[in-house]
Amino acid sequence: MSGLLRSVPDATPRKAVTVLTTRTDTPWTADGFRTTWVKTLKKAGVMRRTFHYFRGTAVTRLAVAGASEAEIGTITGHSLRDVGAILDAHYMSRDSRLAESGIRKCGAHESRTCFPN
């Protein structure tokens, strides 16, 4: 995990339930988060993207990096079924890096066995 992302969980008390809070250290309401999210996207010059879009992108990037579906779900908060559905419906067939990675793994496995699978 990158240094900045790693510092948040490391600094969060283990019994804490809410990690992201407002400036007044209270949990976000749905409306408050949505309003702040839209303002932040506009300020960054990013349009027509939802929080869920970026979560889906995280699912894909983690898969490309070699994370298992269980690891991905633990990081993003998705169920295993949702991780699989996101990868299957939107990304897996479109990402040649995943195909290349699978082929490399198969080749490495076959080089360690007596007979090709």
N, C-alpha and C positions, 0 to 999 in steps of 0.2 A: 504494500500500500504506500502511496506517496507520503512524503513527510507531513504535509499539511493535513491530509485525511487521517493519517495515523495519530496525529496529536490530539484530535477530538476524542476518539474513544479512550485513548490513554489517560486523558485528563478528566473523563467523566466518571463520577463515582459509580461503583458497580451496582448499587441498588437504585440508581436513577432510572426512571421510567421514560422520561422525556429528554431527548438529546438536543433537538433544535427548539429553541425558545425565542420569544419576542425580545425586544430590547429591555423590557421590564421583567425578564426572566419568568414569564408565564407561558403556558403551552399555547401554540397557535390555535386559533379557531379556523375552520375551513375558509370562511370569508376573508379573514385577515391574511392567511397564507396566500390565497388566490390573488388578492389585491397587491400584496407585496411582490409576489411572483411576476405578475404582469408588469409592474413598474420596473422591476429588475431587468426583465427581458427587453423592455423598451430602451432602458438606459444602455444596455449592452448592444443594442441594434439587432436583436434577434426577434424575428416576428413569426407568428403562426406556429409556435411550438408550445406543447403542454409539458407539465411536469412528467406525465406518463411517457411522453416521447423520449425524454432524456433517460428515464428509468429503462426503457426498452433498448436504448442505445448502450447503456451500461451492461445490460444482459448480453448483447452481442459482443461488445469489447472484451468482456470477461471470458466468453466462450472462445473467442479468437486467441486469447492469452492462454487458453488451456484449462480454465477453471471448470470443475464439474458442475452439473446442474444443481446439485445440492449446495455447493459452495456459492453459486450465483444466487440462488434463492435466499440463502442466509444473508448475503450482502445486501440484496435489493429489497428483501421483504416479500418476494413473490413465492407462491407455492411451487412445488416441483412441477405440477401440472401446468401452471401458468408459464414457468420458464420454458418448458418444452414447447408449449403452444406459441409463445413469442418467437422462439428460434425457428420453429417449423413454419409458421405462417409468414414471417416477415424477413427473415435474414439468412437462414442456413443455405437455401438454394442459391442465394445471390452472392455469397462470400467465397470466392475462389481460394482464399487463404485457409479456410477450414478444410476444403477438399484437399489442398496440397498438404496440410498438416496430417490429415488422415492417411494419405498415401505414404508419407514419410514414416509414420508410425507403423503402418502395415509392413513396409520394407524392412524396418528395423526389427520388427518381430520375426519376420520370415528368415532374416539372416541369423537369428539365434535358434531356430528350430531345424530339425533334420529334414522335414518335408514342408514344402509350401502349403499354406492353408487355402 
